[in-house]
Amino acid sequence: MNGLGIEVKAAALFIALSVIPLSAAGYLLTEQSMNELNDKSIEGLTDVVRGKAMLYSEELINFKEDAEALSEYISGTWNRSCGGVANYSYIWISPNGTGYDVYADEMKNFNCIMNGFELAVGHTSKVELAYFGTESGLVFFNKPVVPIIEQLKPFDHRERPWYEIAKEENETIWTPVYVDANTKKLVTTVAAPVYINNKFAGVVGLDLLLETIQQDILDLKFADSGYAILVDNSGNIIVHPDYTAGDKKWNDTFTEENILGMGSDLEKAGKEMIAGKENVKELILNGKEYYVAYSPVHGINGSIAFFVEKEKITGAIEQLREEMYIGIIILTGAMAILGLFLSRSLTGPIEKLTKGAEEVAKGNLDYRIETKSKDEIGMLTDSFNKMIEELKNSRKKLEESERKYRDLFENSRDMIYISSKDGRFIDVNKAGEELLGYSRDELLKMNGADLYANREDRERFMREIAEKGFVKDYEVKYKRKDGKVITCLETASAKKDEEGNIIGYQGLVRDITKLKEAERRVELYNSLMRHDITNNSQLAHGYLEILMDTEMTDEQKRFADKAMKTLEKSRDLLQRVRAINKAKEKHKLRKFDIDDIIKKSIETYEHQAEDRGIKIEYEGKNVDVIADELAENVFSNIIGNAIIHSGCDKINIAVDEDENYCKVTISDNGRGIPEDIKKSVFEWGTKSKESEGSGLGLYLVKTIVESYGGRIELKDGKGEGTTFEIYLKKWGKSEGKQEDEN
């Protein structure tokens, strides 16, 4: 060493000093990159399982809703003729398939039930079999499976798990796994009780083959490996890839495994699954290290859990780390040896490597180091480039995983959102933009609390999710950008940090405004039925009283005939309301002459008005308006109220029109509406203290008018009397579907 010159010693010292920080930088960079890659892999695994859980939850909720809809359909159509003849290949009589003549009346419902099956499961191939088993012993199937059941008799559906559990729980349930009598395969069933005339009548069931769930829903892979299971809220494993019927018979019991009895490591994860938590854990199964990622599936109050060997995720990372360590060692040795002789030639490559390390540390994985050397430095450069390429490929895989999750996120028909703890939106999908009317950029600047139409709904949401960690089918009213208030069902869960503190929320929102409107309309027609039947009965009663107090002259006969017609009108009204309530028919508006409507309304009350000395003035005017068969009730209610309750002696009806609307003004000179109920006169149940009515008349009037796109106003009277103005859209001036009279 003493024989070396100053230049060589300086070069050796420089090289030695350079090797140390460069090696350290390489080590730190490798560790940082490997740890980040591992974290990204775990995060990607969590995102994949979360996305599958949300998709599966939606699938199961849809099956549950189909079963409940089928139950309601059968309840609503029972003993209503749908025509046709029963096919005995679709009907089994428990337990021995005999006695069809005894069930002749019940079998008349065959075609109605077949229609119900088609509505419930006709849109999906995932339901293996749909059926309705009655308490009396009859079973209707959507497929001709009776020849198969014949081979199994005695077969009593009332002793099957789907029937016994649904009857006992008295609600929609998912059964434990059992051997299906039809396919001899493992199935799980969503079953719902059926009530006819408020009496338990039986159970409907939809069978899902276990292999269908495994192949179609739980077909989940990560790094081309792993398997998924489905766990209920008691820890029972509902779906497992190893489940098969084996040699078990249809009436043998199938015992499910419970995740709480599969080892201490898995038991801890199982308890979190039962609690509806989302997490990723490392554990030992059969002597191997596994990652298990799980996320709640609210459709069954359970969880989906995905198992993948740790080596499948970390193996490539560890191999890359080893290669990098070897590369660093080679780099150090090569630079130490070559530096003694080629100190000047080392400066350039070292600077390039340092630059490359800096670029990679910044996240630039497109950076490459050019090299023409075949020595150790060239090999180091190639290894460095290879490392960058591996990191880039890993990033692509992570981005692909994120893209798949994003596709699920963006293509959902329901709004999916992620928000911070204070309610600020972090992400919202396209369905959310369409639902609320705001662009994504606008929503990301907003607080979710500002969308609630009722502040109390938000406060209740915050209380429940703080207590339970989630909310399910939470009904809430949102206000859209255009001011329209919509009714939605929200299912959401809290995102928590490692210490269990809430850091944000994620949820799914479904618009049920049309459904609620349909329910409101049904309620309206039922109220209308009760209200009008009461009025017509009062009229009939009045005419019959006159008949009883007088001799049977021609005039008396006319009164009696009028009373009978009124009662017949009540009967016809009941039939009309019943027809309107049929789920298959849509509400259509047609063209009506306002003059015909008003004259019919006047005719209904003209004799009662004459008896009370009340004069009804109406000159008549023909204007075509948008309405339906209920329109007469609008004017009959107002005229009837004036005659019965106002104490007037004159009622004036006038018709006017402009370009878009027909205005009907009805006024009387009676005592007027009391001040204390004027503001609420159109609300449900509002009536004066002296009134013996139901308080539904004006509420129904307002509801009917608004359903036509019109409005009704109570004008402030200057003095005595009451004045109503009804605005109806003229025919041809309205958007939406219209149907001509013919």
C-alpha positions in Angstrom: 0.0 0.0 0.0 3.0 2.3 0.7 4.1 1.9 -2.9 1.0 3.4 -4.2 0.9 7.0 -5.4 -1.1 9.8 -3.9 -3.5 9.7 -6.8 -4.2 6.0 -6.4 -4.7 6.3 -2.6 -7.0 9.3 -3.1 -9.0 7.4 -5.7 -9.2 4.3 -3.4 -10.4 6.5 -0.5 -12.9 8.2 -2.7 -14.2 4.9 -4.0 -14.4 3.5 -0.4 -16.3 6.5 0.8 -18.6 6.4 -2.2 -19.4 2.7 -1.9 -20.7 3.1 1.7 -23.5 5.7 1.1 -24.4 4.2 -2.2 -24.8 0.8 -0.7 -26.8 2.3 2.2 -29.0 4.2 -0.3 -29.6 1.1 -2.3 -30.5 -0.8 0.8 -32.9 1.9 2.0 -34.4 2.3 -1.4 -34.9 -1.5 -1.7 -36.5 -1.7 1.7 -38.7 1.3 1.0 -39.8 0.0 -2.4 -40.4 -3.5 -1.1 -42.4 -2.3 1.8 -44.5 0.0 -0.3 -45.1 -2.8 -2.9 -46.2 -5.1 -0.1 -48.5 -2.5 1.4 -50.0 -1.8 -2.1 -50.6 -5.5 -2.6 -52.4 -5.8 0.7 -54.4 -2.7 -0.1 -55.3 -4.1 -3.5 -56.4 -7.4 -1.9 -58.6 -5.4 0.5 -60.1 -3.4 -2.4 -60.9 -6.6 -4.4 -62.6 -8.3 -1.5 -64.5 -5.1 -0.6 -65.8 -4.7 -4.2 -66.8 -8.4 -4.3 -68.6 -8.0 -1.0 -70.6 -5.0 -2.3 -71.5 -6.8 -5.5 -72.5 -10.0 -3.6 -74.5 -8.0 -1.1 -76.5 -6.4 -3.9 -77.0 -9.9 -5.5 -78.4 -11.3 -2.2 -80.6 -8.3 -1.5 -82.1 -8.7 -5.0 -82.8 -12.4 -4.3 -84.4 -11.5 -1.0 -86.5 -8.8 -2.6 -87.6 -11.3 -5.3 -88.8 -13.7 -2.7 -90.7 -11.1 -0.7 -92.2 -9.7 -4.0 -93.3 -13.3 -4.9 -94.9 -13.6 -1.4 -96.8 -10.3 -1.7 -97.9 -11.3 -5.3 -99.3 -14.6 -4.2 -101.0 -13.0 -1.2 -102.6 -10.3 -3.4 -103.7 -12.6 -6.3 -104.9 -15.6 -4.2 -108.4 -16.8 -5.3 -108.4 -14.4 -8.3 -108.9 -16.2 -11.5 -106.0 -16.1 -14.0 -107.6 -18.6 -16.3 -106.0 -21.8 -17.7 -105.8 -25.4 -16.3 -103.5 -26.7 -13.6 -100.6 -28.9 -14.7 -100.1 -31.7 -12.2 -96.4 -32.0 -13.2 -95.9 -28.7 -11.4 -98.0 -29.5 -8.3 -97.2 -31.9 -5.4 -99.5 -32.9 -2.6 -97.6 -33.8 0.5 -96.7 -36.4 1.6 -97.7 -39.0 -1.0 -98.8 -37.1 -4.0 -102.5 -38.1 -3.8 -105.8 -36.3 -3.3 -105.7 -33.7 -6.1 -109.5 -33.6 -6.1 -109.5 -32.4 -2.5 -107.3 -29.4 -3.5 -109.3 -28.4 -6.6 -110.1 -24.9 -5.3 -106.5 -24.1 -4.3 -105.2 -25.4 -7.6 -107.3 -22.8 -9.4 -104.5 -20.4 -8.4 -102.0 -22.4 -10.5 -101.7 -19.9 -13.4 -101.6 -16.9 -11.1 -98.7 -18.5 -9.2 -96.9 -19.4 -12.4 -97.2 -15.7 -13.4 -95.7 -14.8 -10.0 -92.8 -17.2 -10.6 -92.1 -15.7 -13.9 -92.1 -12.1 -12.5 -89.9 -13.2 -9.6 -87.2 -15.3 -11.2 -87.8 -15.0 -15.0 -85.0 -12.4 -15.2 -82.3 -14.5 -13.7 -80.7 -17.9 -14.4 -79.1 -18.1 -10.9 -82.3 -19.4 -9.2 -82.4 -23.2 -9.6 -86.0 -23.7 -8.5 -88.8 -21.5 -7.2 -91.8 -22.9 -5.3 -94.7 -22.1 -3.0 -95.6 -24.6 -0.3 -98.9 -24.2 1.5 -99.8 -25.0 5.1 -102.5 -27.3 3.8 -100.0 -29.6 2.0 -99.9 -28.3 -1.5 -96.7 -27.3 -3.3 -96.4 -25.3 -6.6 -93.1 -25.5 -8.5 -91.9 -23.3 -11.5 -90.6 -26.4 -13.1 -92.2 -29.9 -13.8 -90.3 -31.7 -11.0 -93.2 -33.8 -9.6 -91.9 -37.0 -11.4 -88.7 -36.6 -9.4 -90.5 -36.0 -6.2 -92.5 -39.2 -6.9 -89.3 -41.2 -6.5 -88.7 -39.7 -3.0 -92.1 -40.1 -1.4 -93.2 -39.8 1.3 -92.0 -36.2 0.8 -93.6 -33.5 3.0 -92.4 -30.0 2.2 -93.5 -28.8 5.6 -90.7 -30.7 7.2 -88.0 -29.2 5.0 -85.6 -26.6 6.5 -86.8 -23.7 4.2 -90.4 -24.1 5.4 -89.8 -24.8 9.1 -87.3 -21.9 9.6 -89.3 -19.3 7.6 -92.5 -20.3 9.5 -90.8 -20.2 12.9 -88.9 -16.9 12.3 -91.9 -15.3 10.5 -89.7 -13.4 8.3 -87.5 -13.7 5.2 -84.6 -16.0 5.9 -81.6 -17.7 4.3 -81.4 -21.4 5.2 -78.3 -23.3 6.3 -76.9 -25.5 3.5 -78.9 -28.7 2.8 -79.2 -31.4 0.2 -81.8 -30.5 -2.4 -84.4 -33.1 -3.1 -84.7 -32.1 -6.7 -81.0 -31.8 -7.8 -79.4 -33.9 -5.0 -76.9 -31.1 -4.7 -76.2 -28.6 -1.9 -78.4 -25.6 -1.9 -79.2 -22.6 0.2 -82.7 -21.1 0.0 -84.1 -17.7 0.5 -87.6 -18.2 1.9 -90.4 -15.8 2.9 -93.7 -16.5 4.7 -97.0 -15.9 2.9 -100.0 -14.5 4.6 -103.4 -14.5 2.9 -106.1 -12.4 4.6 -103.7 -11.9 7.6 -103.5 -15.7 8.1 -100.3 -17.7 7.6 -100.8 -19.7 4.4 -97.4 -21.1 3.5 -93.8 -20.3 2.4 -92.2 -19.3 -0.9 -88.7 -20.3 -1.6 -85.9 -19.6 -4.2 -83.1 -22.2 -4.4 -79.5 -21.2 -5.2 -77.2 -24.1 -5.9 -74.0 -23.9 -3.9 -72.0 -24.5 -7.1 -73.7 -21.5 -8.7 -72.7 -19.2 -5.9 -69.1 -20.6 -6.0 -68.7 -20.3 -9.7 -70.7 -17.2 -10.5 -70.5 -15.0 -7.4 -67.5 -16.2 -5.4 -65.2 -16.6 -8.4 -62.6 -14.5 -6.7 -58.8 -14.7 -7.4 -55.8 -12.6 -6.5 -52.5 -13.2 -8.1 -54.2 -16.2 -9.8 -54.7 -18.0 -6.5 -56.7 -18.1 -3.3 -60.3 -19.1 -2.5 -63.4 -17.4 -1.0 -65.9 -18.5 1.7 -69.2 -17.0 2.9 -69.8 -16.7 6.6 -73.1 -15.8 8.3 -73.5 -13.7 11.5 -73.1 -16.8 13.7 -69.8 -17.9 12.2 -71.3 -20.7 10.1 -69.6 -21.2 6.8 -72.4 -21.0 4.3 -70.3 -21.4 1.2 -67.0 -23.2 0.9 -65.3 -24.5 -2.2 -64.9 -28.0 -0.6 -68.6 -28.3 0.2 -70.3 -31.2 -1.8 -73.3 -33.3 -1.2 -71.2 -36.5 -1.5 -73.3 -39.5 -0.8 -75.8 -37.7 1.4 -79.4 -38.2 0.7 -81.9 -35.4 0.3 -83.3 -36.0 3.8 -79.9 -36.3 5.5 -78.6 -33.4 7.6 -75.7 -31.4 6.2 -73.4 -30.0 8.9 -71.7 -26.7 8.1 -68.4 -25.9 9.6 -68.1 -22.9 11.9 -65.2 -20.5 11.5 -64.9 -20.1 15.3 -63.9 -23.7 15.7 -61.0 -23.7 13.1 -58.1 -22.6 15.3 -57.3 -19.6 17.5 -55.9 -17.4 14.7 -58.9 -17.9 12.5 -61.2 -17.5 15.5 -60.0 -14.0 16.1 -60.7 -13.1 12.5 -64.1 -14.9 12.7 -65.2 -12.8 15.6 -64.4 -9.6 13.6 -66.4 -11.1 10.6 -69.4 -11.7 12.9 -69.1 -8.1 14.1 -69.3 -6.9 10.5 -65.7 -5.5 10.4 -63.4 -5.2 7.4 -59.7 -6.2 7.8 -56.8 -8.2 6.6 -55.0 -10.6 8.9 -52.0 -13.0 8.8 -52.6 -16.5 10.1 -51.4 -20.1 10.0 -53.6 -22.7 8.3 -52.5 -26.3 7.9 -48.9 -25.2 8.6 -48.9 -22.5 6.0 -48.9 -18.7 6.3 -52.0 -17.1 4.8 -53.5 -13.7 4.4 -57.3 -13.6 5.0 -59.1 -10.5 3.8 -62.8 -10.0 4.8 -65.5 -7.5 4.3 -69.2 -7.4 5.4 -72.0 -8.6 3.1 -75.0 -6.8 4.4 -77.4 -8.8 2.2 -77.1 -11.7 4.7 -75.6 -9.9 7.7 -72.5 -11.9 7.1 -69.0 -11.5 5.6 -67.1 -12.7 2.6 -63.6 -13.9 3.4 -60.8 -14.6 0.9 -57.8 -16.7 1.8 -54.5 -16.5 -0.2 -51.1 -17.9 0.7 -48.8 -15.2 1.9 -46.0 -16.6 -0.3 -48.2 -15.9 -3.4 -48.1 -12.2 -2.6 -44.8 -11.7 -0.8 -42.7 -14.4 -2.6 -41.9 -12.3 -5.7 -41.2 -9.3 -3.4 -38.8 -11.3 -1.3 -37.1 -12.7 -4.3 -36.7 -9.3 -5.8 -35.3 -8.1 -2.4 -32.7 -10.9 -2.4 -31.7 -10.0 -6.0 -31.4 -6.4 -5.0 -29.2 -7.3 -2.0 -27.0 -9.5 -4.2 -26.9 -6.7 -6.7 -25.8 -4.2 -4.0 -23.1 -6.6 -2.8 -21.9 -7.1 -6.4 -22.0 -3.4 -6.9 -19.9 -2.7 -3.7 -17.3 -5.4 -4.6 -17.1 -4.4 -8.2 -16.6 -0.7 -7.4 -14.0 -1.5 -4.7 -12.0 -3.6 -7.1 -12.3 -1.6 -10.2 -12.0 1.7 -8.4 -8.4 1.0 -7.6 -7.5 0.9 -11.3 -10.4 2.7 -13.1 -11.2 5.6 -10.6 -12.0 8.0 -13.4 -14.3 5.6 -15.3 -16.4 5.0 -12.2 -17.5 8.6 -11.7 -19.9 8.6 -14.6 -21.7 5.3 -13.9 -22.0 6.1 -10.2 -23.6 9.4 -11.0 -26.0 7.7 -13.3 -27.0 5.1 -10.7 -27.4 7.9 -8.1 -29.6 9.8 -10.5 -31.6 6.6 -11.2 -32.1 6.0 -7.5 -33.4 9.5 -7.1 -35.8 9.2 -10.0 -37.1 5.9 -8.7 -37.5 7.3 -5.2 -39.6 10.1 -6.8 -41.8 7.5 -8.3 -40.5 7.7 -11.9 -40.5 4.1 -13.0 -40.0 4.9 -16.7 -36.5 6.0 -16.0 -33.8 3.7 -17.4 -30.0 3.8 -17.2 -28.2 3.3 -20.5 -25.1 1.1 -20.3 -22.7 -0.5 -22.9 -20.5 -2.1 -20.3 -20.5 -5.9 -19.8 -18.6 -5.7 -16.5 -20.0 -5.7 -12.9 -21.1 -2.1 -13.2 -23.0 -3.0 -16.4 -24.6 -5.9 -14.6 -25.5 -3.7 -11.7 -27.1 -1.2 -14.1 -29.1 -4.1 -15.8 -30.2 -5.3 -12.3 -31.2 -1.8 -11.4 -33.2 -1.5 -14.7 -34.7 -4.9 -14.0 -35.7 -3.8 -10.6 -37.5 -0.7 -12.0 -39.2 -2.9 -14.6 -40.4 -5.3 -11.9 -41.7 -2.4 -9.9 -43.4 -0.9 -12.9 -45.1 -4.3 -13.7 -46.2 -4.5 -10.0 -47.7 -1.0 -10.3 -49.5 -2.0 -13.5 -51.0 -5.0 -11.7 -52.1 -2.8 -8.8 -53.6 -0.3 -11.3 -55.4 -3.1 -13.0 -56.8 -4.2 -9.7 -57.9 -0.7 -8.9 -59.4 -0.4 -12.4 -61.6 -3.5 -11.9 -62.7 -2.0 -8.6 -63.3 1.3 -10.3 -65.4 -0.4 -13.0 -67.6 -2.0 -10.4 -67.8 1.4 -8.6 -68.6 3.4 -11.7 -71.0 0.9 -13.4 -73.2 0.3 -10.4 -76.8 1.4 -11.0 -76.9 2.6 -7.4 -75.0 5.5 -6.0 -71.8 4.5 -4.2 -69.9 7.1 -2.2 -66.9 7.4 0.1 -66.9 10.4 2.6 -64.8 11.7 5.4 -65.9 11.6 9.0 -67.3 15.2 8.8 -69.3 14.2 5.7 -67.2 15.7 2.9 -67.4 13.5 -0.2 -64.1 11.9 -1.2 -65.4 9.9 -4.1 -68.8 9.5 -5.8 -69.7 7.3 -8.8 -71.6 8.2 -12.0 -74.9 6.9 -10.6 -74.5 9.4 -7.7 -74.2 12.3 -10.1 -77.4 11.2 -11.9 -79.3 10.6 -8.7 -78.5 14.0 -7.1 -78.2 16.1 -10.3 -74.7 17.5 -9.3 -71.5 16.9 -11.2 -68.7 14.9 -9.5 -66.6 18.1 -9.1 -69.6 19.8 -7.4 -70.2 16.8 -5.1 -66.5 16.7 -4.0 -66.8 20.2 -2.8 -70.0 19.5 -0.8 -70.8 18.0 2.5 -73.2 15.1 2.5 -75.2 16.6 5.3 -76.3 19.4 3.0 -78.1 17.0 0.8 -80.5 15.8 3.5 -84.0 17.3 3.1 -84.6 16.8 6.8 -81.8 17.6 9.2 -83.2 15.1 11.7 -82.5 12.3 9.2 -78.8 13.1 9.2 -78.6 13.3 12.9 -80.3 9.9 13.2 -77.9 8.5 10.6 -74.9 9.7 12.6 -76.3 8.2 15.8 -77.0 4.8 14.4 -73.7 4.4 12.5 -71.8 5.5 15.6 -73.6 2.9 17.7 -73.6 0.0 15.2 -70.8 0.8 12.7 -73.3 0.5 9.9 -76.8 1.3 8.7 -78.9 -1.0 6.5 -81.9 0.1 4.3 -82.0 3.5 6.0 -84.8 5.5 4.5 -83.9 9.1 3.9 -85.0 12.0 1.8 -82.4 13.8 -0.3 -82.7 17.2 -2.1 -81.5 17.2 -5.6 -79.8 20.1 -7.3 -83.0 21.0 -9.1 -84.8 21.2 -5.7 -86.7 18.0 -6.1 -86.9 15.8 -3.0 -86.3 12.1 -3.6 -86.7 9.2 -1.2 -83.8 6.7 -1.0 -82.6 3.6 0.9 -79.1 4.0 2.2 -76.8 1.2 3.3 -73.5 2.4 4.7 -70.6 1.4 7.0 -68.1 3.2 9.0 -64.4 3.1 8.0 -62.2 2.9 11.1 -58.5 3.1 11.8 -56.4 0.5 13.6 -57.6 1.9 17.0 -61.2 1.6 16.1 -61.8 5.3 15.5 -64.2 6.3 12.7 -62.3 8.1 10.0 -65.0 8.1 7.3 -68.0 6.3 5.7 -68.7 4.3 2.6 -72.2 3.5 1.4 -74.7 2.6 -1.3 -77.8 4.7 -2.0 -80.8 3.4 -4.0 -83.6 5.7 -5.3 -87.0 4.4 -4.2 -89.0 7.6 -5.0 -91.1 5.8 -7.7 -91.8 3.0 -5.3 -92.9 5.3 -2.6 -95.0 7.3 -5.0 -96.7 4.0 -6.0 -97.4 3.2 -2.4 -98.7 6.7 -1.8 -101.1 6.4 -4.8 -102.4 3.1 -3.5 -103.0 4.8 -0.2 -104.8 7.6 -1.9 -107.1 5.3 -3.8 -108.0 3.4 -0.7 -108.8 6.6 1.1 -110.8 7.8 -1.8 -112.8 4.5 -1.8 -113.6 4.9 1.9 -114.5 8.5 1.6 -116.7 8.2 -1.4 -118.5 5.1 -0.2 -119.3 7.1 3.0 -120.7 10.0 1.0 -122.7 7.8 -1.4 -124.1 5.8 1.5 -125.2 9.0 3.2 -127.0 10.1 0.0 -128.7 6.7 -0.4 -129.7 6.9 3.3 -131.2 10.3 2.7 -133.3 9.2 -0.3 -134.5 6.1 1.5 -135.6 8.3 4.5 -137.6 10.4 2.1 -139.1 7.3 0.7 -140.1 6.0 4.1 -141.7 9.3 5.1 -144.0 9.6 2.0 -146.5 7.5 0.1 -145.2 5.6 -2.9 -145.9 8.1 -5.6 -144.0 8.4 -8.9 -141.7 10.9 -7.2 -141.0 8.5 -4.4 -140.2 5.8 -6.8 -137.7 8.2 -8.5 -136.1 8.8 -5.2 -135.8 5.1 -4.5 -134.4 4.4 -7.9 -131.8 7.3 -7.3 -130.8 5.7 -4.0 -130.2 2.3 -5.6 -128.1 3.9 -8.4 -126.0 5.7 -5.8 -125.3 2.4 -4.0 -124.4 0.8 -7.3 -122.0 3.7 -7.9 -120.3 2.9 -4.6 -119.9 -0.7 -5.7 -118.5 0.3 -9.1 -116.1 2.6 -7.4 -114.8 -0.3 -5.3 -114.2 -2.3 -8.4 -112.4 0.6 -10.1 -110.1 1.2 -7.2 -109.3 -2.5 -7.0 -108.4 -2.5 -10.7 -106.2 0.5 -10.3 -104.3 -1.3 -7.5 -103.2 -4.1 -9.9 -99.4 -4.0 -9.9 -99.1 -4.7 -13.7 -101.1 -1.6 -14.8 -99.7 1.8 -15.1 -101.5 5.1 -14.4 -102.4 6.7 -17.7 -104.0 10.1 -18.2 -106.5 10.8 -21.0 -108.5 13.6 -22.6 -111.7 14.6 -20.8 -114.2 17.5 -21.5 -114.3 19.6 -18.3 -117.9 20.4 -19.0 -118.9 16.8 -18.9 -117.1 16.3 -15.6 -118.6 19.3 -13.9 -122.2 18.5 -15.1 -121.9 14.9 -13.8 -120.7 16.3 -10.4 -123.6 18.8 -10.3 -126.1 16.0 -11.2 -124.9 13.9 -8.2 -125.9 16.6 -5.7 -128.7 18.5 -7.5 -131.6 17.0 -5.6 -129.9 17.5 -2.3 -129.2 21.1 -3.2 -132.9 21.6 -4.2 -134.0 20.2 -0.8 -131.8 22.6 1.0 -132.8 25.6 -1.2 -129.4 26.0 -2.7 -129.0 27.2 -6.3 -126.1 26.0 -8.4 -125.1 28.4 -11.2 -123.0 27.1 -14.0 -123.1 28.3 -17.6 -121.0 25.5 -19.1 -117.8 25.7 -21.2 -116.1 22.9 -23.2 -112.4 22.6 -22.6 -110.4 19.4 -23.0 -108.1 18.7 -20.0 -105.7 15.9 -18.9 -107.4 13.7 -16.3 -108.7 10.2 -15.6 -111.8 8.6 -14.1 -111.2 10.1 -10.7 -111.6 13.7 -11.9 -115.3 13.8 -11.1 -114.4 13.3 -7.4 -112.5 16.6 -7.4 -115.6 18.7 -8.1 -118.1 16.4 -6.3 -116.2 16.7 -3.1 -116.0 20.5 -3.2 -119.7 20.9 -4.3 -120.8 18.3 -1.6 -118.8 20.1 1.1 -120.5 23.4 0.2 -124.0 21.9 0.2 -123.5 19.9 3.5 -121.3 22.1 5.6 -121.2 25.7 4.4 -124.8 26.8 5.1 -124.8 28.7 1.8 -127.8 29.3 -0.5 -125.8 29.7 -3.8 -122.9 28.0 -5.4 -121.2 29.5 -8.5 -119.0 27.5 -10.9 -117.0 29.3 -13.7 -114.6 27.9 -16.3 -111.8 30.0 -17.8 -108.7 29.1 -19.8 -105.4 30.4 -21.0 -102.8 28.9 -23.3 -101.8 26.0 -21.0 -104.4 25.7 -18.2 -108.1 25.4 -17.6 -109.1 27.2 -14.4 -112.3 26.1 -12.6 -113.5 28.5 -9.9 -116.1 27.2 -7.4 -117.4 29.7 -4.8 -120.2 29.8 -2.3 -121.7 32.4 0.0 -121.7 30.3 3.1 -120.0 30.8 6.4 -116.5 30.0 5.0 -113.7 27.9 6.3 -112.6 28.5 9.9 -109.4 30.5 10.2 -107.6 27.9 12.4 -107.7 25.3 9.7 -107.2 27.4 6.5 -103.4 26.8 6.3 -103.9 23.0 6.7 -107.1 22.5 4.9 -105.5 20.3 2.2 -103.7 18.1 4.7 -104.7 14.6 5.7 -107.5 14.5 8.3 -108.0 18.2 8.6 -111.6 19.2 9.4 -113.5 21.7 11.5 -114.6 20.8 15.0 -118.3 20.7 14.0 -117.7 18.4 11.0 -118.6 14.8 11.2 -116.7 13.9 8.1 -113.4 12.0 7.7 -111.2 15.0 6.9 -110.0 13.4 3.7 -112.1 15.2 1.1 -109.9 18.2 0.3 -106.7 16.1 0.8 -107.9 13.7 -1.9 -108.9 16.6 -4.1 -105.4 18.1 -3.9 -103.7 14.8 -4.4 -105.8 14.0 -7.5 -105.3 17.4 -9.1 -101.5 17.3 -8.5 -101.3 13.8 -10.0 -102.6 15.5 -13.3 -99.9 18.1 -13.1 -102.3 20.7 -11.9 -102.9 22.6 -8.6 -105.7 23.8 -6.3 -105.8 27.0 -4.3 -108.0 28.3 -1.5 -108.6 32.0 -2.1 -108.8 34.4 0.8 -112.4 35.5 1.0 -113.2 39.2 1.4 -116.2 38.7 3.5 -118.3 35.6 3.7 -118.1 32.4 1.6 -115.4 30.1 0.3 -113.6 30.1 -3.1 -111.5 27.4 -4.7 -109.5 27.7 -7.9 -108.6 24.4 -9.7 -106.0 24.6 -12.4 -105.9 21.6 -14.8 -103.5 21.2 -17.8 -105.2 21.4 -21.1 -104.9 18.4 -23.4 -101.8 18.5 -25.6 -100.0 21.0 -23.3 -98.3 18.4 -21.0 -95.1 16.3 -21.3 -95.2 12.6 -20.5 -97.5 9.8 -21.6 -101.1 10.6 -22.6 -103.7 8.3 -23.9 -106.6 9.4 -26.1 -110.2 8.5 -25.0 -110.4 6.0 -27.9 
